[in-house]
């Protein structure tokens, strides 16, 4: 009976160790994904800002061209 209990405890301990390892791996993966998402959000904000600046410059050029046509 004692061997059976020791075997069950060893199996349980092995399963717990596997779960702890899995949790550690997932925690690290989650941290890396969050960092990546923050970086992508910052890049997106920069690209949106550049796009808006380009749009403004193009609209200004179009406006000047229209003035040249009518002036």
N, CA, C and O atoms as a MOPAC input file, in Angstrom:
PM7 MOZYME 1SCF
protein

 N      0.82800 1    -1.20700 1     0.00000 1
 C      0.00000 1     0.00000 1     0.00000 1
 C      0.86200 1     1.25600 1     0.00000 1
 O      0.55300 1     2.22500 1    -0.69400 1
 N      1.92400 1     1.24000 1     0.76400 1
 C      2.80300 1     2.38600 1     0.85800 1
 C      3.47200 1     2.67700 1    -0.48000 1
 O      3.64200 1     3.84000 1    -0.84600 1
 N      3.85500 1     1.62700 1    -1.21600 1
 C      4.45800 1     1.82100 1    -2.53500 1
 C      3.46500 1     2.46300 1    -3.49800 1
 O      3.83200 1     3.33400 1    -4.28700 1
 N      2.21900 1     2.03500 1    -3.43300 1
 C      1.16600 1     2.58900 1    -4.28400 1
 C      0.99700 1     4.08400 1    -4.00000 1
 O      0.91300 1     4.88700 1    -4.92900 1
 N      0.94600 1     4.45300 1    -2.73300 1
 C      0.78100 1     5.85900 1    -2.35300 1
 C      1.99100 1     6.66500 1    -2.79900 1
 O      1.84500 1     7.77100 1    -3.32000 1
 N      3.17600 1     6.12300 1    -2.60100 1
 C      4.39100 1     6.81600 1    -3.03900 1
 C      4.40500 1     7.00400 1    -4.55100 1
 O      4.83200 1     8.04900 1    -5.04200 1
 N      3.94200 1     5.99900 1    -5.29000 1
 C      3.86700 1     6.09900 1    -6.74500 1
 C      2.86500 1     7.17100 1    -7.16700 1
 O      3.13700 1     7.95200 1    -8.07800 1
 N      1.72200 1     7.20900 1    -6.51400 1
 C      0.71100 1     8.21900 1    -6.82300 1
 C      1.22800 1     9.61900 1    -6.50500 1
 O      1.00200 1    10.55800 1    -7.26800 1
 N      1.91400 1     9.75300 1    -5.39100 1
 C      2.49100 1    11.05500 1    -5.01500 1
 C      3.54000 1    11.47000 1    -6.04200 1
 O      3.59600 1    12.63600 1    -6.43400 1
 N      4.37200 1    10.52400 1    -6.48000 1
 C      5.39300 1    10.82500 1    -7.49000 1
 C      4.74900 1    11.26400 1    -8.79800 1
 O      5.21900 1    12.20400 1    -9.44000 1
 N      3.66800 1    10.58300 1    -9.19800 1
 C      2.94900 1    10.98300 1   -10.42200 1
 C      2.35000 1    12.37500 1   -10.28000 1
 O      2.42800 1    13.20100 1   -11.19000 1
 N      1.75600 1    12.61400 1    -9.12700 1
 C      1.16400 1    13.92700 1    -8.87900 1
 C      2.23600 1    15.01300 1    -8.89400 1
 O      2.03300 1    16.09100 1    -9.45400 1
 N      3.36000 1    14.72400 1    -8.28500 1
 C      4.46600 1    15.67900 1    -8.26500 1
 C      4.97000 1    15.95400 1    -9.68400 1
 O      5.27200 1    17.09800 1   -10.02500 1
 N      5.05900 1    14.92300 1   -10.50000 1
 C      5.49600 1    15.08800 1   -11.89100 1
 C      4.49900 1    15.94500 1   -12.67000 1
 O      4.89300 1    16.80900 1   -13.45300 1
 N      3.21700 1    15.70500 1   -12.45200 1
 C      2.19000 1    16.50500 1   -13.13600 1
 C      2.23800 1    17.95400 1   -12.69000 1
 O      2.09300 1    18.86600 1   -13.50400 1
 N      2.43900 1    18.16500 1   -11.40300 1
 C      2.53300 1    19.53600 1   -10.87600 1
 C      3.74600 1    20.24200 1   -11.46500 1
 O      3.66700 1    21.40700 1   -11.85400 1
 N      4.87700 1    19.52600 1   -11.53100 1
 C      6.08300 1    20.11100 1   -12.12500 1
 C      5.85900 1    20.48100 1   -13.59300 1
 O      6.32600 1    21.52000 1   -14.06000 1
 N      5.14300 1    19.62200 1   -14.30700 1
 C      4.82100 1    19.91700 1   -15.70700 1
 C      3.94200 1    21.16100 1   -15.80200 1
 O      4.16400 1    22.01800 1   -16.65700 1
 N      2.95100 1    21.25800 1   -14.93000 1
 C      2.06500 1    22.42900 1   -14.93200 1
 C      2.81600 1    23.70300 1   -14.58500 1
 O      2.58100 1    24.75000 1   -15.18800 1
 N      3.71100 1    23.61800 1   -13.62300 1
 C      4.50100 1    24.79300 1   -13.24800 1
 C      5.37400 1    25.22900 1   -14.42100 1
 O      5.47600 1    26.42100 1   -14.71200 1
 N      5.99800 1    24.27500 1   -15.08700 1
 C      6.82100 1    24.59700 1   -16.25900 1
 C      5.98000 1    25.23300 1   -17.36100 1
 O      6.39400 1    26.20400 1   -17.99400 1
 N      4.79900 1    24.67300 1   -17.57700 1
 C      3.90200 1    25.22200 1   -18.60000 1
 C      3.47900 1    26.63900 1   -18.24400 1
 O      3.44600 1    27.51300 1   -19.11100 1
 N      3.15600 1    26.87400 1   -16.98500 1
 C      2.77200 1    28.22200 1   -16.54600 1
 C      3.92000 1    29.20700 1   -16.73000 1
 O      3.71200 1    30.33100 1   -17.18600 1
 N      5.12000 1    28.79000 1   -16.37700 1
 C      6.29000 1    29.65800 1   -16.55400 1
 C      6.50300 1    30.00200 1   -18.02400 1
 O      6.75500 1    31.15500 1   -18.37600 1
 N      6.39600 1    28.97400 1   -18.88400 1
 C      6.57900 1    29.19600 1   -20.32100 1
 C      5.50100 1    30.13100 1   -20.86400 1
 O      5.79500 1    31.03800 1   -21.64300 1
 N      4.25500 1    29.90800 1   -20.45400 1
 C      3.15300 1    30.75900 1   -20.92400 1
 C      3.27800 1    32.18500 1   -20.40500 1
 O      2.96700 1    33.13700 1   -21.12000 1
 N      3.72800 1    32.33400 1   -19.17600 1
 C      3.93100 1    33.66700 1   -18.60800 1
 C      4.98100 1    34.44100 1   -19.41100 1
 O      4.80100 1    35.62000 1   -19.71200 1
 N      6.07000 1    33.76300 1   -19.74800 1
 C      7.13000 1    34.39800 1   -20.54100 1
 C      6.63300 1    34.71700 1   -21.94800 1
 O      6.91000 1    35.79000 1   -22.48400 1
 N      5.90300 1    33.78300 1   -22.53900 1
 C      5.35600 1    34.01600 1   -23.87400 1
 C      4.38700 1    35.19900 1   -23.85600 1
 O      4.39200 1    36.02500 1   -24.76800 1
 N      3.57100 1    35.27400 1   -22.83500 1
 C      2.62700 1    36.38000 1   -22.70300 1
 C      3.36200 1    37.70900 1   -22.55800 1
 O      2.97000 1    38.71000 1   -23.15600 1
 N      4.43100 1    37.71300 1   -21.76100 1
 C      5.22500 1    38.93000 1   -21.57200 1
 C      5.82100 1    39.38000 1   -22.91000 1
 O      5.79700 1    40.56400 1   -23.24600 1
 N      6.35500 1    38.41700 1   -23.66400 1
 C      6.94100 1    38.75700 1   -24.96100 1
 C      5.87400 1    39.26100 1   -25.93800 1
 O      6.12500 1    40.19800 1   -26.69600 1
 N      4.70000 1    38.65400 1   -25.92400 1
 C      3.62200 1    39.09600 1   -26.81300 1
 C      3.13300 1    40.49500 1   -26.45200 1
 O      2.84800 1    41.30700 1   -27.33200 1
 N      3.03800 1    40.77000 1   -25.15600 1
 C      2.62900 1    42.10900 1   -24.72800 1
 C      3.65000 1    43.15600 1   -25.16100 1
 O      3.28800 1    44.24600 1   -25.60600 1
 N      4.92900 1    42.81500 1   -25.02700 1
 C      5.98300 1    43.73400 1   -25.44700 1
 C      5.91800 1    43.97400 1   -26.95200 1
 O      6.06700 1    45.10200 1   -27.42400 1
 N      5.69400 1    42.90000 1   -27.68900 1
 C      5.56800 1    43.00900 1   -29.13900 1
 C      4.36100 1    43.86100 1   -29.52100 1
 O      4.43800 1    44.68100 1   -30.43600 1
 N      3.24600 1    43.66400 1   -28.81700 1
 C      2.04100 1    44.44500 1   -29.10300 1
 C      2.27600 1    45.92500 1   -28.81600 1
 O      1.83300 1    46.78000 1   -29.58200 1
 N      2.96400 1    46.23300 1   -27.72800 1
 C      3.27400 1    47.63200 1   -27.41700 1
 C      4.12500 1    48.24400 1   -28.51600 1
 O      3.89900 1    49.38300 1   -28.92600 1
 N      5.09800 1    47.49000 1   -28.99000 1
 C      5.96200 1    47.97100 1   -30.05900 1
 C      5.16500 1    48.20100 1   -31.34300 1
 O      5.34600 1    49.21500 1   -32.01800 1
 N      4.29000 1    47.26400 1   -31.67400 1
 C      3.47100 1    47.41300 1   -32.88100 1
 C      2.50200 1    48.58700 1   -32.76000 1
 O      2.25000 1    49.28600 1   -33.74200 1
 N      1.96300 1    48.80500 1   -31.57200 1
 C      1.06900 1    49.95100 1   -31.37300 1
 C      1.81600 1    51.26200 1   -31.54900 1
 O      1.28900 1    52.20500 1   -32.14000 1
 N      3.04400 1    51.32800 1   -31.03800 1
 C      3.85100 1    52.53800 1   -31.19900 1
 C      4.18200 1    52.75600 1   -32.67700 1
 O      4.12300 1    53.88200 1   -33.17200 1
 N      4.52700 1    51.67700 1   -33.37200 1
 C      4.83300 1    51.77800 1   -34.80000 1
 C      3.59800 1    52.23400 1   -35.57900 1
 O      3.70200 1    53.05700 1   -36.48900 1
 N      2.44000 1    51.70000 1   -35.22000 1
 C      1.19900 1    52.08900 1   -35.88400 1
 C      0.92900 1    53.57600 1   -35.68200 1
 O      0.54900 1    54.27200 1   -36.62400 1
 N      1.12200 1    54.06000 1   -34.46400 1
 C      0.89700 1    55.47700 1   -34.17600 1
 C      1.83600 1    56.35300 1   -35.01000 1
 O      1.43100 1    57.38600 1   -35.54200 1
 N      3.08700 1    55.92300 1   -35.11200 1
 C      4.05900 1    56.67800 1   -35.90900 1
 C      3.65200 1    56.70000 1   -37.37900 1
 O      3.71300 1    57.73900 1   -38.03600 1
 N      3.23800 1    55.54300 1   -37.88600 1
 C      2.82200 1    55.47500 1   -39.29400 1
 C      1.56800 1    56.30500 1   -39.56400 1
 O      1.45800 1    56.94400 1   -40.61000 1
 N      0.62700 1    56.29500 1   -38.62700 1
 C     -0.57100 1    57.12300 1   -38.79700 1
 C     -0.21700 1    58.60500 1   -38.81100 1
 O     -0.76900 1    59.38100 1   -39.59000 1
 N      0.70400 1    58.98000 1   -37.94500 1
 C      1.14100 1    60.38800 1   -37.90100 1
 C      1.83300 1    60.77400 1   -39.20400 1
 O      1.57800 1    61.84600 1   -39.75200 1
 N      2.70400 1    59.90400 1   -39.69600 1
 C      3.39200 1    60.18900 1   -40.96900 1
 C      2.39300 1    60.25700 1   -42.11500 1
 O      2.51900 1    61.10300 1   -43.00000 1
 N      1.40900 1    59.38000 1   -42.10300 1
 C      0.39300 1    59.37300 1   -43.14400 1
 C     -0.38600 1    60.68400 1   -43.13000 1
 O     -0.66100 1    61.26300 1   -44.18200 1
 N     -0.73600 1    61.14300 1   -41.94400 1
 C     -1.47700 1    62.40600 1   -41.82800 1
 C     -0.63000 1    63.57900 1   -42.31300 1
 O     -1.13500 1    64.47700 1   -42.98800 1
 N      0.65500 1    63.57000 1   -41.97000 1
 C      1.54700 1    64.64700 1   -42.43700 1
 C      1.65300 1    64.63200 1   -43.95500 1
 O      1.62700 1    65.68600 1   -44.59100 1
 N      1.77400 1    63.44200 1   -44.54000 1
 C      1.86100 1    63.32600 1   -45.99700 1
 C      0.56500 1    63.81300 1   -46.64300 1
 O      0.59400 1    64.51500 1   -47.65300 1
 N     -0.56800 1    63.43600 1   -46.05500 1
 C     -1.85800 1    63.87400 1   -46.59100 1
 C     -1.96100 1    65.40700 1   -46.57000 1
 O     -2.41600 1    66.01700 1   -47.53700 1
 N     -1.54000 1    66.00900 1   -45.47800 1
 C     -1.58700 1    67.46700 1   -45.36600 1
 C     -0.69900 1    68.12800 1   -46.41300 1
 O     -1.08500 1    69.12000 1   -47.03000 1
 N      0.49400 1    67.56800 1   -46.60600 1
 C      1.40600 1    68.14500 1   -47.59600 1
 C      0.84000 1    68.00700 1   -49.00100 1
 O      0.94700 1    68.93100 1   -49.80700 1
 N      0.24700 1    66.87500 1   -49.29500 1
 C     -0.33500 1    66.66400 1   -50.63000 1
 C     -1.51200 1    67.60800 1   -50.84300 1
 O     -1.65500 1    68.19100 1   -51.91800 1
 N     -2.35600 1    67.76000 1   -49.82300 1
 C     -3.48300 1    68.68500 1   -49.94600 1
 C     -2.99100 1    70.11400 1   -50.15300 1
 O     -3.58300 1    70.86800 1   -50.92500 1
 N     -1.92600 1    70.48300 1   -49.47800 1
 C     -1.36500 1    71.83200 1   -49.65500 1
 C     -0.82900 1    71.99300 1   -51.07900 1
 O     -1.02200 1    73.04100 1   -51.69600 1
 N     -0.16200 1    70.97100 1   -51.60200 1
 C      0.34500 1    71.05300 1   -52.97800 1
 C     -0.80000 1    71.16200 1   -53.97300 1
 O     -0.72800 1    71.95000 1   -54.91600 1
 N     -1.84100 1    70.39200 1   -53.77500 1
 C     -2.99900 1    70.45800 1   -54.67300 1
 C     -3.62200 1    71.84800 1   -54.62900 1
 O     -3.99800 1    72.40700 1   -55.65900 1
 N     -3.72500 1    72.38900 1   -53.43700 1
 C     -4.28400 1    73.73000 1   -53.28300 1
 C     -3.44000 1    74.75600 1   -54.03000 1
 O     -3.97300 1    75.62700 1   -54.71700 1
 N     -2.11300 1    74.64700 1   -53.89100 1
 C     -1.22700 1    75.59300 1   -54.60700 1
 C     -1.35300 1    75.42300 1   -56.12200 1
 O     -1.34600 1    76.40800 1   -56.86000 1
 N     -1.46600 1    74.18700 1   -56.58400 1
 C     -1.63300 1    73.95500 1   -58.02400 1
 C     -2.94200 1    74.55600 1   -58.53900 1
 O     -2.98600 1    75.13700 1   -59.62300 1
 N     -3.99900 1    74.40800 1   -57.75200 1
 C     -5.28500 1    74.99500 1   -58.14500 1
 C     -5.18800 1    76.51800 1   -58.19200 1
 O     -5.74700 1    77.15000 1   -59.08800 1
 N     -4.49300 1    77.09600 1   -57.24700 1
 C     -4.30600 1    78.55200 1   -57.24300 1
 C     -3.51900 1    79.00200 1   -58.45900 1
 O     -3.80100 1    80.04900 1   -59.04200 1
 N     -2.52300 1    78.20000 1   -58.84000 1
 C     -1.71800 1    78.54100 1   -60.01000 1
 C     -2.56600 1    78.47700 1   -61.28600 1
 O     -2.38200 1    79.29100 1   -62.19100 1
 N     -3.49600 1    77.51100 1   -61.36300 1
 C     -4.36800 1    77.38700 1   -62.52600 1
 C     -5.29200 1    78.58600 1   -62.66000 1
 O     -5.56100 1    79.06300 1   -63.76300 1
 N     -5.77900 1    79.06900 1   -61.50600 1
 C     -6.75700 1    80.15800 1   -61.51300 1
 C     -6.11700 1    81.53000 1   -61.35600 1
 O     -6.79700 1    82.55100 1   -61.46400 1
 N     -4.81300 1    81.55800 1   -61.10300 1
 C     -4.19000 1    82.84200 1   -60.83300 1
 C     -3.40800 1    83.34300 1   -61.92700 1
 O     -2.82700 1    84.42300 1   -61.82700 1

